[in-house]
Amino acid sequence: MKKIKLFCFPYAGGSSLIYRNWKNFLSPTIEIIPFELAGRGRRIADQCYHSLEEAVQDIYSQIQLQIKDSDYAFFGHSMGGLIAVELARKIEQNGLHPACHLFVSGRSAPGTKPKYDYKFHLLGDDAFKEELVKLGGTPKELFDHPELIQYFLPILKSDFALSESNDNVIQNFVLKSDLTILFGNEDLLVFEDHNTWHHYTSKSCDICYFDGDHFFINNKMEEVVNLINKTLVREA
């Protein structure tokens, strides 16, 4: 049986390693491909992205041959969800066949008014670090080592700048992929009528909730992967 390729994109500050244990639970019919963004992991020497467009173009140039004759899907959490949607839009605009499914996790729909009247990436270093602690998701060991947090701050701020570029995203597009939108029921960053996502696809759109905060995908990994299995195996 031909496998479905599942490309996964991380949240701000994350690397491909956040998906390292997923292969232990995924169906054998799904090939997971965690994408390594510039500036982290094995690409630590690469300069971080200056814009969402730059990130999407980098990913597109690396995966276009992999998706040409394959069934594929995207999963992205938070910043990764924004990347997944914009990448899917670029692929369709360029005439390639669309993803069979997009899993967008912990992300408000395009054009949604931010809950906060400030941008996280524009905060001073101390205020920014305080917000990171509140959000969770960043390894606690990082805050115990000043030299590490100073090293990663530019990466984190670059990611937040990319993630907070939602205002510049085109809002009048309709994808040709099925959507599954995942939310933590205690997520303080996602706030809206979640059904807004239905406007961004001509196909099906399912809204799913999990116990937990913004980083529920770490604590509910098996449940999230099981949802992906059921969805993609059904569509295979």
PASEBA-1860 file (N, C-alpha, C; in nm, 3 decimals):
! residues 236
1> MKKIKLFC> 0.084/-0.120/0.000/0.000/0.000/0.000/0.088/0.125/0.000 ~ 0.053/0.222/-0.083/0.128/0.346/-0.091/0.106/0.430/0.035 ~ 0.214/0.477/0.094/0.203/0.552/0.219/0.162/0.698/0.194 ~ 0.092/0.755/0.292/0.063/0.897/0.293/0.177/0.966/0.367 ~ 0.234/1.069/0.307/0.340/1.145/0.372/0.278/1.251/0.462 ~ 0.322/1.255/0.586/0.271/1.352/0.682/0.384/1.448/0.720 ~ 0.380/1.569/0.666/0.479/1.671/0.698/0.434/1.746/0.823 ~ 0.525/1.758/0.920/0.489/1.821/1.048/0.575/1.945/1.072
9> FPYAGGSS> 0.510/2.053/1.118/0.578/2.180/1.140/0.562/2.221/1.287 ~ 0.671/2.267/1.350/0.669/2.293/1.495/0.610/2.428/1.534 ~ 0.586/2.441/1.664/0.544/2.569/1.720/0.667/2.657/1.741 ~ 0.645/2.784/1.777/0.754/2.879/1.795/0.855/2.826/1.898 ~ 0.981/2.829/1.860/1.087/2.780/1.948/1.110/2.631/1.940 ~ 1.023/2.559/1.869/1.035/2.414/1.859/1.117/2.371/1.739 ~ 1.155/2.246/1.740/1.229/2.187/1.627/1.158/2.060/1.585 ~ 1.217/1.990/1.491/1.158/1.865/1.444/1.149/1.761/1.555
17> LIYRNWKN> 1.227/1.780/1.661/1.231/1.683/1.771/1.099/1.671/1.847 ~ 1.013/1.772/1.837/0.887/1.762/1.911/0.799/1.650/1.856 ~ 0.831/1.602/1.735/0.753/1.494/1.674/0.828/1.360/1.676 ~ 0.937/1.354/1.752/1.025/1.235/1.745/0.957/1.107/1.791 ~ 0.859/1.116/1.880/0.795/0.995/1.931/0.666/0.958/1.857 ~ 0.626/1.039/1.762/0.500/1.012/1.693/0.504/0.883/1.612 ~ 0.620/0.852/1.558/0.630/0.734/1.472/0.599/0.606/1.548 ~ 0.609/0.610/1.682/0.578/0.492/1.763/0.429/0.463/1.768
25> FLSPTIEI> 0.347/0.560/1.731/0.202/0.545/1.740/0.130/0.559/1.607 ~ 0.201/0.609/1.505/0.137/0.628/1.375/0.112/0.496/1.303 ~ 0.008/0.494/1.224/-0.022/0.379/1.139/0.096/0.354/1.044 ~ 0.126/0.227/1.015/0.235/0.198/0.920/0.207/0.250/0.779 ~ 0.084/0.293/0.753/0.051/0.348/0.621/0.083/0.497/0.612 ~ 0.136/0.555/0.721/0.169/0.697/0.725/0.318/0.714/0.746 ~ 0.381/0.789/0.660/0.524/0.820/0.673/0.538/0.962/0.728 ~ 0.586/0.974/0.851/0.600/1.106/0.910/0.730/1.172/0.865
33> IPFELAGR> 0.720/1.300/0.831/0.836/1.378/0.787/0.837/1.509/0.867 ~ 0.900/1.511/0.985/0.909/1.636/1.063/1.004/1.733/0.992 ~ 0.954/1.849/0.956/1.037/1.944/0.882/1.119/2.027/0.978 ~ 1.249/2.040/0.949/1.338/2.120/1.032/1.344/2.262/0.976 ~ 1.294/2.357/1.053/1.298/2.496/1.011/1.438/2.553/1.029 ~ 1.469/2.658/0.957/1.601/2.720/0.966/1.625/2.775/1.107 ~ 1.750/2.763/1.153/1.790/2.821/1.281/1.779/2.731/1.401 ~ 1.752/2.602/1.379/1.739/2.508/1.492/1.777/2.367/1.446
41> GRRIADQC> 1.795/2.278/1.544/1.824/2.139/1.513/1.943/2.126/1.419 ~ 1.930/2.042/1.320/2.040/2.020/1.226/2.063/2.139/1.134 ~ 1.973/2.239/1.141/1.989/2.361/1.061/2.022/2.481/1.150 ~ 2.086/2.455/1.262/2.115/2.560/1.360/2.203/2.669/1.300 ~ 2.284/2.634/1.201/2.374/2.733/1.140/2.303/2.822/1.039 ~ 2.181/2.784/0.998/2.108/2.865/0.901/2.043/2.984/0.969 ~ 2.038/3.095/0.901/1.977/3.216/0.956/1.826/3.199/0.970 ~ 1.773/3.248/1.081/1.627/3.241/1.102/1.555/3.321/0.994
49> YHSLEEAV> 1.429/3.285/0.973/1.349/3.353/0.872/1.318/3.497/0.912 ~ 1.309/3.582/0.811/1.273/3.721/0.835/1.125/3.746/0.812 ~ 1.057/3.650/0.752/0.915/3.668/0.723/0.849/3.533/0.703 ~ 0.717/3.534/0.710/0.640/3.413/0.682/0.660/3.368/0.538 ~ 0.665/3.463/0.446/0.684/3.431/0.306/0.816/3.358/0.282 ~ 0.921/3.403/0.352/1.052/3.339/0.338/1.048/3.196/0.389 ~ 0.980/3.174/0.502/0.968/3.039/0.558/0.894/2.947/0.462 ~ 0.782/2.995/0.410/0.700/2.913/0.320/0.777/2.880/0.192
57> QDIYSQIQ> 0.849/2.976/0.138/0.926/2.951/0.017/1.037/2.848/0.043 ~ 1.102/2.856/0.158/1.207/2.761/0.193/1.150/2.619/0.200 ~ 1.037/2.604/0.266/0.976/2.472/0.279/0.928/2.421/0.143 ~ 0.862/2.508/0.070/0.809/2.470/-0.063/0.921/2.419/-0.153 ~ 1.034/2.489/-0.155/1.144/2.450/-0.243/1.200/2.313/-0.206 ~ 1.187/2.275/-0.079/1.244/2.148/-0.034/1.148/2.030/-0.047 ~ 1.018/2.056/-0.049/0.924/1.944/-0.051/0.851/1.926/-0.184 ~ 0.865/2.020/-0.277/0.782/2.013/-0.397/0.803/1.885/-0.476
65> LQIKDSDY> 0.925/1.833/-0.479/0.949/1.707/-0.550/0.894/1.588/-0.471 ~ 0.892/1.598/-0.338/0.842/1.489/-0.255/0.692/1.472/-0.264 ~ 0.621/1.580/-0.296/0.475/1.573/-0.300/0.421/1.554/-0.442 ~ 0.508/1.564/-0.541/0.464/1.565/-0.680/0.377/1.446/-0.717 ~ 0.419/1.326/-0.680/0.344/1.205/-0.716/0.300/1.127/-0.593 ~ 0.276/1.198/-0.482/0.244/1.131/-0.356/0.119/1.190/-0.293 ~ 0.050/1.106/-0.217/-0.054/1.157/-0.129/0.015/1.212/-0.005 ~ -0.028/1.328/0.041/0.041/1.389/0.154/-0.057/1.473/0.237
73> AFFGHSMG> -0.015/1.498/0.361/-0.093/1.578/0.454/0.003/1.665/0.534 ~ -0.051/1.771/0.594/0.028/1.860/0.680/-0.028/1.859/0.821 ~ 0.063/1.867/0.919/0.024/1.893/1.058/0.110/2.008/1.107 ~ 0.046/2.107/1.167/0.122/2.217/1.225/0.056/2.266/1.352 ~ 0.137/2.294/1.453/0.082/2.345/1.579/0.121/2.490/1.597 ~ 0.025/2.576/1.626/0.045/2.717/1.653/0.114/2.782/1.533 ~ 0.239/2.829/1.548/0.311/2.884/1.433/0.315/2.784/1.318 ~ 0.333/2.657/1.351/0.336/2.553/1.250/0.206/2.540/1.175
81> GLIAVELA> 0.094/2.569/1.242/-0.036/2.567/1.176/-0.049/2.677/1.073 ~ 0.001/2.796/1.108/0.001/2.907/1.013/0.086/2.872/0.892 ~ 0.203/2.813/0.915/0.291/2.773/0.806/0.221/2.670/0.716 ~ 0.156/2.572/0.778/0.090/2.466/0.701/-0.016/2.523/0.608 ~ -0.096/2.618/0.658/-0.203/2.677/0.578/-0.146/2.758/0.463 ~ -0.046/2.842/0.493/0.013/2.925/0.388/0.087/2.841/0.284 ~ 0.149/2.733/0.329/0.218/2.642/0.236/0.117/2.573/0.146 ~ 0.006/2.528/0.202/-0.099/2.464/0.123/-0.154/2.560/0.018
89> RKIEQNGL> -0.169/2.686/0.056/-0.220/2.786/-0.037/-0.121/2.809/-0.152 ~ 0.008/2.815/-0.120/0.111/2.836/-0.222/0.114/2.718/-0.319 ~ 0.103/2.597/-0.265/0.105/2.477/-0.349/-0.010/2.479/-0.449 ~ -0.129/2.515/-0.402/-0.244/2.521/-0.492/-0.228/2.632/-0.596 ~ -0.175/2.746/-0.554/-0.153/2.857/-0.647/-0.056/2.818/-0.758 ~ 0.039/2.732/-0.726/0.140/2.692/-0.823/0.097/2.571/-0.906 ~ -0.026/2.527/-0.888/-0.082/2.425/-0.974/-0.048/2.282/-0.937 ~ 0.013/2.260/-0.820/0.040/2.124/-0.776/-0.084/2.067/-0.708
97> HPACHLFV> -0.093/1.936/-0.701/-0.213/1.877/-0.641/-0.214/1.903/-0.490 ~ -0.329/1.934/-0.433/-0.336/1.977/-0.293/-0.316/1.864/-0.194 ~ -0.287/1.901/-0.072/-0.277/1.803/0.036/-0.413/1.737/0.055 ~ -0.411/1.608/0.088/-0.539/1.540/0.112/-0.600/1.588/0.244 ~ -0.514/1.637/0.336/-0.567/1.680/0.464/-0.470/1.777/0.531 ~ -0.527/1.876/0.599/-0.450/1.968/0.683/-0.499/1.955/0.827 ~ -0.404/1.931/0.918/-0.433/1.931/1.061/-0.372/2.059/1.117 ~ -0.458/2.152/1.160/-0.412/2.279/1.214/-0.445/2.281/1.363
105> SGRSAPGT> -0.341/2.292/1.444/-0.355/2.274/1.588/-0.319/2.403/1.663 ~ -0.403/2.440/1.760/-0.371/2.555/1.845/-0.354/2.684/1.769 ~ -0.438/2.706/1.669/-0.421/2.824/1.585/-0.556/2.887/1.551 ~ -0.567/3.017/1.570/-0.688/3.088/1.529/-0.692/3.100/1.378 ~ -0.810/3.116/1.323/-0.826/3.129/1.179/-0.762/3.259/1.130 ~ -0.721/3.266/1.003/-0.658/3.387/0.948/-0.745/3.510/0.969 ~ -0.678/3.620/1.001/-0.748/3.746/1.016/-0.816/3.766/1.150 ~ -0.805/3.669/1.239/-0.868/3.681/1.371/-0.799/3.791/1.452
113> KPKYDYKF> -0.875/3.874/1.515/-0.820/3.982/1.596/-0.747/3.924/1.717 ~ -0.621/3.965/1.739/-0.544/3.911/1.853/-0.610/3.941/1.987 ~ -0.590/3.853/2.082/-0.644/3.873/2.216/-0.568/3.984/2.287 ~ -0.438/3.994/2.259/-0.355/4.092/2.326/-0.333/4.211/2.233 ~ -0.323/4.331/2.291/-0.303/4.451/2.209/-0.155/4.482/2.191 ~ -0.069/4.381/2.211/0.074/4.398/2.187/0.127/4.273/2.118 ~ 0.244/4.288/2.058/0.311/4.176/1.992/0.417/4.120/2.086 ~ 0.412/3.990/2.109/0.508/3.928/2.200/0.652/3.956/2.158
121> HLLGDDAF> 0.680/3.948/2.027/0.819/3.960/1.983/0.875/4.101/1.998 ~ 0.789/4.200/2.024/0.835/4.338/2.043/0.858/4.372/2.190 ~ 0.828/4.279/2.279/0.850/4.302/2.422/1.000/4.304/2.453 ~ 1.036/4.372/2.561/1.173/4.367/2.609/1.206/4.225/2.654 ~ 1.334/4.195/2.667/1.375/4.058/2.698/1.313/4.005/2.826 ~ 1.312/4.085/2.932/1.259/4.038/3.061/1.109/4.011/3.051 ~ 1.036/4.103/2.989/0.891/4.085/2.973/0.862/3.966/2.882 ~ 0.943/3.950/2.780/0.926/3.838/2.688/0.945/3.705/2.761
129> KEELVKLG> 1.048/3.697/2.843/1.074/3.574/2.918/0.960/3.544/3.016 ~ 0.904/3.649/3.075/0.791/3.629/3.167/0.671/3.570/3.092 ~ 0.647/3.618/2.971/0.536/3.566/2.891/0.561/3.421/2.850 ~ 0.686/3.387/2.822/0.720/3.248/2.786/0.688/3.154/2.902 ~ 0.720/3.198/3.022/0.692/3.115/3.141/0.542/3.094/3.154 ~ 0.462/3.199/3.133/0.316/3.188/3.144/0.259/3.093/3.039 ~ 0.314/3.101/2.919/0.263/3.018/2.809/0.295/2.871/2.829 ~ 0.410/2.843/2.890/0.455/2.704/2.902/0.511/2.659/2.768
137> GTPKELFD> 0.550/2.531/2.762/0.601/2.477/2.636/0.750/2.490/2.620 ~ 0.810/2.596/2.679/0.955/2.613/2.673/1.018/2.535/2.787 ~ 1.118/2.451/2.759/1.180/2.370/2.864/1.226/2.455/2.982 ~ 1.190/2.413/3.104/1.224/2.491/3.223/1.375/2.505/3.241 ~ 1.450/2.405/3.194/1.595/2.410/3.211/1.654/2.532/3.142 ~ 1.585/2.579/3.038/1.635/2.693/2.962/1.646/2.816/3.051 ~ 1.549/2.833/3.142/1.547/2.952/3.227/1.646/2.941/3.343 ~ 1.698/2.821/3.367/1.797/2.801/3.473/1.938/2.830/3.426
145> HPELIQYF> 1.954/2.852/3.295/2.087/2.876/3.239/2.082/3.004/3.154 ~ 2.122/3.117/3.212/2.115/3.247/3.142/2.181/3.246/3.005 ~ 2.293/3.171/2.993/2.363/3.170/2.864/2.279/3.102/2.756 ~ 2.200/3.001/2.797/2.115/2.931/2.701/1.998/3.017/2.657 ~ 1.932/3.079/2.755/1.814/3.159/2.722/1.854/3.278/2.635 ~ 1.973/3.335/2.660/2.019/3.446/2.577/2.048/3.400/2.434 ~ 2.095/3.276/2.423/2.124/3.220/2.291/1.996/3.195/2.213 ~ 1.893/3.144/2.282/1.769/3.107/2.214/1.670/3.223/2.199
153> LPILKSDF> 1.691/3.332/2.273/1.597/3.444/2.264/1.578/3.496/2.121 ~ 1.686/3.517/2.045/1.666/3.565/1.907/1.585/3.468/1.822 ~ 1.606/3.336/1.842/1.530/3.235/1.768/1.382/3.243/1.805 ~ 1.357/3.250/1.936/1.219/3.256/1.984/1.149/3.383/1.935 ~ 1.218/3.496/1.942/1.156/3.621/1.898/1.131/3.620/1.748 ~ 1.223/3.560/1.673/1.203/3.547/1.528/1.080/3.463/1.499 ~ 1.064/3.353/1.573/0.948/3.266/1.553/0.818/3.337/1.590 ~ 0.820/3.411/1.701/0.700/3.483/1.742/0.663/3.592/1.641
161> ALSESNDN> 0.766/3.656/1.584/0.738/3.757/1.482/0.669/3.692/1.362 ~ 0.716/3.574/1.324/0.655/3.501/1.213/0.513/3.460/1.250 ~ 0.496/3.408/1.370/0.365/3.361/1.415/0.264/3.474/1.427 ~ 0.314/3.592/1.459/0.225/3.707/1.480/0.203/3.787/1.352 ~ 0.243/3.730/1.240/0.222/3.797/1.112/0.085/3.764/1.053 ~ -0.003/3.714/1.137/-0.138/3.673/1.094/-0.214/3.788/1.028 ~ -0.183/3.913/1.071/-0.253/4.028/1.016/-0.227/4.045/0.866 ~ -0.111/3.994/0.821/-0.073/4.012/0.681/-0.116/3.897/0.591
169> VIQNFVLK> -0.176/3.795/0.649/-0.216/3.679/0.572/-0.342/3.710/0.492 ~ -0.341/3.670/0.366/-0.460/3.687/0.282/-0.576/3.608/0.342 ~ -0.692/3.670/0.350/-0.804/3.609/0.421/-0.915/3.557/0.330 ~ -0.907/3.585/0.201/-1.018/3.547/0.112/-0.983/3.428/0.025 ~ -0.917/3.327/0.083/-0.882/3.208/0.007/-0.965/3.090/0.054 ~ -0.979/2.992/-0.034/-1.051/2.868/0.000/-0.965/2.751/-0.047 ~ -0.924/2.667/0.044/-0.839/2.553/0.012/-0.922/2.437/-0.045 ~ -0.853/2.344/-0.110/-0.917/2.226/-0.165/-0.882/2.101/-0.085
177> SDLTILFG> -0.843/2.122/0.040/-0.807/2.011/0.129/-0.908/2.001/0.243 ~ -0.928/1.879/0.291/-1.007/1.862/0.413/-0.927/1.919/0.530 ~ -1.000/1.976/0.625/-0.935/2.036/0.743/-0.979/1.965/0.870 ~ -0.885/1.948/0.961/-0.917/1.912/1.099/-0.848/2.015/1.187 ~ -0.926/2.084/1.269/-0.874/2.189/1.355/-0.875/2.138/1.499 ~ -0.761/2.146/1.566/-0.745/2.092/1.700/-0.725/2.206/1.800 ~ -0.796/2.200/1.912/-0.784/2.302/2.016/-0.770/2.237/2.153 ~ -0.695/2.304/2.242/-0.697/2.268/2.383/-0.809/2.344/2.450
185> NEDLLVFE> -0.889/2.279/2.532/-1.005/2.347/2.589/-0.968/2.449/2.698 ~ -0.839/2.457/2.733/-0.794/2.558/2.830/-0.691/2.652/2.766 ~ -0.689/2.657/2.636/-0.593/2.740/2.563/-0.635/2.886/2.572 ~ -0.547/2.969/2.629/-0.577/3.110/2.646/-0.537/3.194/2.525 ~ -0.465/3.133/2.432/-0.420/3.207/2.314/-0.518/3.199/2.198 ~ -0.602/3.098/2.198/-0.696/3.079/2.087/-0.835/3.118/2.135 ~ -0.897/3.211/2.068/-1.022/3.269/2.115/-1.099/3.315/1.993 ~ -1.212/3.264/1.969/-1.292/3.303/1.853/-1.407/3.205/1.841
193> DHNTWHHY> -1.491/3.231/1.743/-1.587/3.130/1.701/-1.507/3.031/1.617 ~ -1.479/2.915/1.672/-1.391/2.820/1.605/-1.444/2.776/1.468 ~ -1.574/2.790/1.449/-1.633/2.751/1.321/-1.589/2.842/1.206 ~ -1.519/2.951/1.238/-1.465/3.039/1.134/-1.379/2.961/1.036 ~ -1.314/2.857/1.083/-1.227/2.777/0.996/-1.302/2.715/0.879 ~ -1.431/2.694/0.893/-1.508/2.632/0.785/-1.505/2.716/0.657 ~ -1.479/2.845/0.670/-1.480/2.933/0.553/-1.356/2.915/0.465 ~ -1.257/2.841/0.513/-1.128/2.835/0.443/-1.106/2.705/0.367
201> TSKSCDIC> -1.209/2.630/0.345/-1.198/2.510/0.262/-1.329/2.482/0.190 ~ -1.316/2.424/0.072/-1.434/2.380/-0.002/-1.469/2.237/0.034 ~ -1.387/2.176/0.117/-1.407/2.038/0.160/-1.460/2.035/0.303 ~ -1.440/1.923/0.371/-1.491/1.909/0.508/-1.400/1.983/0.607 ~ -1.458/2.020/0.720/-1.381/2.086/0.827/-1.434/2.037/0.961 ~ -1.351/1.963/1.033/-1.389/1.910/1.164/-1.315/1.986/1.274 ~ -1.385/2.018/1.381/-1.327/2.087/1.496/-1.318/1.988/1.612 ~ -1.198/1.969/1.667/-1.178/1.871/1.773/-1.115/1.938/1.896
209> YFDGDHFF> -1.159/1.896/2.014/-1.109/1.954/2.138/-1.038/1.849/2.223 ~ -0.934/1.894/2.293/-0.857/1.807/2.381/-0.841/1.876/2.517 ~ -0.830/1.797/2.620/-0.804/1.853/2.752/-0.663/1.910/2.755 ~ -0.650/2.034/2.802/-0.517/2.092/2.814/-0.511/2.236/2.766 ~ -0.392/2.294/2.784/-0.370/2.434/2.746/-0.315/2.442/2.604 ~ -0.240/2.547/2.573/-0.191/2.568/2.438/-0.101/2.455/2.388 ~ -0.033/2.390/2.481/0.061/2.284/2.443/0.005/2.144/2.473 ~ -0.126/2.129/2.451/-0.190/2.001/2.476/-0.131/1.889/2.391
217> INNKMEEV> -0.071/1.922/2.276/-0.019/1.815/2.189/0.095/1.739/2.255 ~ 0.161/1.800/2.355/0.268/1.729/2.425/0.212/1.628/2.524 ~ 0.107/1.666/2.596/0.049/1.578/2.697/-0.054/1.481/2.639 ~ -0.111/1.515/2.526/-0.214/1.431/2.464/-0.165/1.373/2.331 ~ -0.037/1.343/2.327/0.025/1.299/2.202/-0.046/1.178/2.142 ~ -0.069/1.075/2.222/-0.131/0.954/2.169/-0.271/0.982/2.115 ~ -0.347/1.065/2.185/-0.482/1.098/2.139/-0.478/1.174/2.007 ~ -0.384/1.267/1.996/-0.370/1.344/1.873/-0.330/1.253/1.757
225> VNLINKTL> -0.231/1.166/1.780/-0.185/1.075/1.676/-0.295/0.977/1.637 ~ -0.373/0.931/1.733/-0.484/0.841/1.702/-0.587/0.909/1.611 ~ -0.611/1.037/1.636/-0.702/1.113/1.550/-0.648/1.119/1.407 ~ -0.519/1.143/1.395/-0.455/1.147/1.263/-0.466/1.011/1.195 ~ -0.439/0.905/1.269/-0.451/0.769/1.213/-0.590/0.743/1.157 ~ -0.691/0.770/1.238/-0.829/0.744/1.197/-0.866/0.826/1.074 ~ -0.818/0.949/1.071/-0.854/1.039/0.961/-0.786/0.998/0.832 ~ -0.654/0.978/0.837/-0.580/0.951/0.713/-0.599/0.808/0.662
233> VREA> -0.612/0.714/0.752/-0.636/0.576/0.707/-0.772/0.565/0.639 ~ -0.868/0.642/0.692/-1.002/0.643/0.631/-0.998/0.703/0.491 ~ -0.908/0.800/0.470/-0.901/0.869/0.341/-0.809/0.798/0.240 ~ -0.730/0.704/0.289/-0.633/0.637/0.201/-0.703/0.556/0.093
END
